[in-house]
Amino acid sequence: MRKKLTLLAIYALAAAGFAAAQTLEISGEMKTGFYWERLQVEGQDAVVETRMHHNDDAGPNEGRFRLNMHLVKENIGMKVRFQQTAWTATQPNQWDFAFAYGNFIEDQLKVTIGKLGESPWSAGGPDIWQELDNQIGIRTEVMPQIVPGLNIGFVLNGYNNAVYWPEKRTLGDMLSETVLGVAYTNDYFHGRFSYRLDGEADVYNMDSEGMELMYRLEERVLRNYIEGFSVWANGWWRGIGTDDRSIILYRNWLYAEYSPPAFTAQLRLGYDIGYRRQQFNSRIGFYYNILPFLSVGSAFKYNQDFGDERDIKDVPYILLGIEPQIKVTFGPNAYIALVYFYDSEYVKEATIVDPLVRQKHRLNLRTVYTF
């Protein structure tokens, strides 16, 4: 009995020492909602749909469950994100990322391995959330002390599209999928860029998908003089250098937001550049905080196409919409929002020469928990 108690004490002390030597952070979110939609295309019968859905950054299905885990022990850490965005029997679970990292040379060198995520060179939202280095790979970041705020590095990673040509899986082609990144932050601005090269082994539409560029720029001077005010931009350029010019799409967004205690106002301006076609996108939102837990407001959208090869010509808009919202917040970690959407847009159908007007009424009762 004394031996068993001694062993238990040793195990308990070892477990306590192991726990004290590391930290574990857990966070996550759950988004879902009740969704109703009525779609009316000019000259056709209306189509009504009702389902469970959250139509604001929660995936195309019923909602999104996300669980983040961050384990740190000395200079080594691990991050995992489990994410589920569909709830049918055939939908597999998804590990959004699962990687380990190490900080070395007085935090001047960081090496990350695994299914990568949380890129230091991402677009960062709100309209562009993608990353160019979110494949399985090895990410190396250098943050020299002699240049505070600088982060520069590269990623050796896997193919970002299906591989149709096994004979082209050479060392040179694998290195041609490398991502290069740089970020710099000071008191006046923040900027980050990433550039993905393109090999020949993986293809898009049976052709080279081209190289990609992603950026984010933030102004950080005005916020010191106007509390709650910020200006930033982001973009994602695809199809750089490809022979198939129909793939080319350069997405660019400019944002301005003012959020004093009484209200939130935001302006979003987007400009997409494609092959002989451009599109202007805009969204203006204003939400007033009636009570500390209750806000009411609306957003307005206007989109228009330009260029010789645009699908629809001689119309006053491509999309015109309004989105009134009532939002009730329950502390910092939960809210319920009722959002109504009305969109009017011109669409082109293969069998009809003139564009048709498509009107869409939507109602979304959103529920969100975060922790």
N, C-alpha and C positions, 0 to 999 in steps of 0.2 A: 504493500500500500504506500509506504514511504517513497519507494522508487517511482511509482505512478504519479504521486503528487509532485515529486521533484521534476519529472519529465513535463508534466502539465505546466508547472511554473516556468520552465525553460521555454516551452512553446509560447506561452503567453508573453514572456518578455521579448522573445524574438519577433512575435507578431506586432507587439507595441513598437519595437524599434523600427521594424519595416514600415509601419504606418507613419511613424514620425518622420521618416526619411523621405516621404513622398507626399504629394497632394493630389487629390482627385476633384475635379470640377465637373458638374453635370448640369446641362441646360437643355432646353428644347422648346417645342411649340406644337400646338394642335390647331389646325384651321379647318373648318367645314362650314356648311351653310345650307339653307333651303333656297332653291333656285327655280324661278318661273320665267318662261320666255314665250313671246308670241312673235312669229316671223311672218311678215306679209310682203311678198314680191308682187309688183305691179302685174295685174292680169292673172294672178294665180290665187288659189285658196290659201288661207292663213294656216300656219302650222304652229301648234302649241306644244310645249314641252315642259315637264316638271321633273326635277330630280334633286338629289343632294349634290351641292357644288358650292365652292367658294371661288369667285372669279377674280381675285386680286392676289397674284403671286402665290398661288397654292396648287399649281398644276392644272391639267385639263379635266380631271376626274372629280371624285367626290370631295377631296380635300387633301391636306398634307399633315402627316405626323412626322416630326423631326426630333431626334434624340442625339445630343452632342455629349461626348465624353473626352475629357482632357486630363491625362495623367502625367505628372512631372516628378522626376527623381533626379536631383542634382542638375546636371546640364543636359539630361536626356528627357525627352517627352514623347507622348503618343497622343494623337487626336483621331477620333472616330466619329463619323456622322452616319447614323442609320436613318433612312428616309423612306417613307411609304406614301405614294401619291395615288394609288388605286386599291380598291378593296374587293375585287372579284377573286374567285377561286384560282384562276389561272395567272394572276398577276404576281410575279416574283417580288420578294423583298429586295431592297436596293441599298447597298452601302455607297453613299454619296462620296465619301472619302474615308480612307483608313491609312494613316501614315505615321511614321516615327521621325523625329528630328533630333539633332544634336547641335548645341552651341559650343564653339571652340574658340581658342585664341582670344580670350577675354571678350567673348561675344562679337568678335569681328568676322567670324565664319560660321555659317549655318548650313547644314546639309540635311535634306529631307528626302526620305525614301518611302515608296509605297504607292497606293492609289491617291494621287495628289489632290489637294484642294486648298482653299483659303490662300490663293495666290497673292503675293505682295504686289503684283502688277496687273490686277484685274480692273474691269471697268467700274465696278462698285455700285451700280444702279443709279436711279430707280428703273430705268427702261432697259438697261443692258446689264445683266448679271453674269454673263459668261466669263470663262477664263480660258486662255489658250494652252495652259499646261495642266489640264485636269485629267491626264492619262496616268497609267502606271509609269513611274519614272524616278529619276534622281535629280533633285533640285539643289543647286549650289548658290548660296547668296554670300556676297562679301560686303561688309559694312565697316569700312576703314575708320579708325578713330580720328585720323588726320582730316577727314571730311565729314563732320557730323551731319546726319540726315541723309547720307547717300546709301543706297542699296543697289547693287549691280550684280547680275548673275546670269546663269543659264540653266537649262533643263534638258537632260537626256531622257527622252520618253518614247512611248510607243506610238503607233500609227493612230491618227485621229479619224480615219475612215476605213472602210472595208478594203482588204488586200486581195486584188485580183491577179497580181502577177508575182507568183512565188519566186520566179527566177530573178526578180529585181530586189530581193531582200538582202542586199549587200551591206557591207559596213558603211560605205559611202551613202547609200540610200537611208539607212537608219540614222546616220548623223544629219541627214538632210531634213529630219523631222524635229531638229533641235529648236527650242524656244529661247530667245534672248530677252532679258528684262532689265530695266533700270527704273529706280524711283528716287526722288529727292524731295526733302521737306525742310522748310525753314519758316521763319516768322511771317513771311510775306506770301508764300504760295506753296502748293504741293503738286507735284506732277509724277506720273508713272506711265511707262510704256512697255509693251511686250510685242515681240515680233516672232512669228512662227514660220520656219522654213518649210519647204514642201518637197518631199521625195517623189519617186515615180511608182513605188510599190502600191500605194493606196491611191484610189481614184474616186472622183465624184462625177456622176452622170457619164461614166465611161471616158472620162477625160481628167486631166490634172485639175485639182480643186484650187490650185494657186496658193500663194502665201497669205498670211493674215497679220494684221496689226491691230492692237488694242491700246487705248489710252484713257487717262483720266487727268483732268486739270482742275485745281481748286484755288480760288482767290481767298487769302487769309488776312487781308489788311482791313477791309471794311467792317468785318465782324467785331473788331476792336473798338469801333466808333459807333456802330449801330447794333445793339444787342439783338440777337436772333436773326440777323441778316447774313445770307451766304449766297455765293455764286460759284457754279462749277460746270464742267462739261465732260462728256465722255463719248467714246466712239469705238466702232468695230468695223474694220475694213477687211473684206473678204475677196478672194479672187485676184490678188495682186500677182501680175506676171503670167497669168494663165492665157492659153490660146483660145479658150472658149469664153468669149467676152460676155456671153449671157449669164455667166456665174457672178460677174462683178457686182458687188453691192457694198457701198461705203456708207455706213450708218453713223450719224453725228447728232448729238443732243446738247443743248445749252439750257441750264436751269438757273432760276433765281427764286429764292425763298425768303420770306420774312415771317418770323414766328415770335412775336411778343406774347406776353401772357394772355392777352384778350382774344387773339385770333391767329390763324395761319393762312398765308397767301402764297401761292406758288405758281410760277410760269414755267412751262416746258415748251421748248422750240426744237423740233427735229427736222433734219434735212438728209434724205437718203439719195445717194447718187448711184444709178445703175447704168447699164449700157444704153445710151440714147434715151434715158428716162430718169426723171428726178421726182421726188415726192416731198412735199412740205407737210409736217405734222405739228400740231399745236394743242396745248391743253392748259387752260387757266382754271385754277381752283381757289376758292375762298371758303373758310370754315370758321365760324364764330363760336367762341366758348361761352355759352349762355350761363352755365354753372360749371363748377370745377369738374363735374363728371359728365356733362352734357354739351355736345357741340352739334351745330347745324350749319350746313353749307351746301355748296354745289360746285361742280366742275363743268367746263364747256370745252368741246373739242371741235377742231376744224382741220381737215386734211384736203390737200389738192395735189394733183399730178401735173408734171410738166415734161416736155421733151417730145422729140419727133416720133418715138416708138411707144408712147404711152397707149394703154389699151382703150381709154375713154377720153374723148376730146369734146370741147365746147359745152362743158357743164360747169355750173357755178361752184361746185365742190365735189370731192370724192366721198367725203364723210362729214356729217354735221351732227353733233350730239350734245346732250345735257345729262348730268348725273347728280341729282340732289341726294343728300345723305343726312341721316340722323344717327348719331353715335353716342352710346352710353358706355362709360368706362367704369370698371369696378377695380379700383386700385391700379397699381402699375402693371399687373399681369393678366388682365382679362378685359374684354370689351365685347359688346354686341352692336352691330351696325345694320341699319336698314337702308339699302341703296336702290334707287330706281334709275334705270337707264333708258334713254330714248335716242336711237341712232337712225339717221336717214342717210343712205349711201346709194351711189350709182354703181350698178353691176353690169357686166357684159356676159351674155349667154351665147353659146356657139351657134344656135339656130336663129338668133335675132340680131339684126343689124344695129338698131338703135339701143342705147343703154336703157336699162330698167331701174326704177326706184325701188329699193328694198328698205322697208321700215322694220325696225326691231325694238320691241318693248321688253324690258327685262326687269326682274325684281329679285334682289338677293339679300336674304337675311343671314348675315355673317356672324359667326361666333369664333372667338380666338382666345386661347389660353397660352401664355408663355411662362417659362420659369427659368 
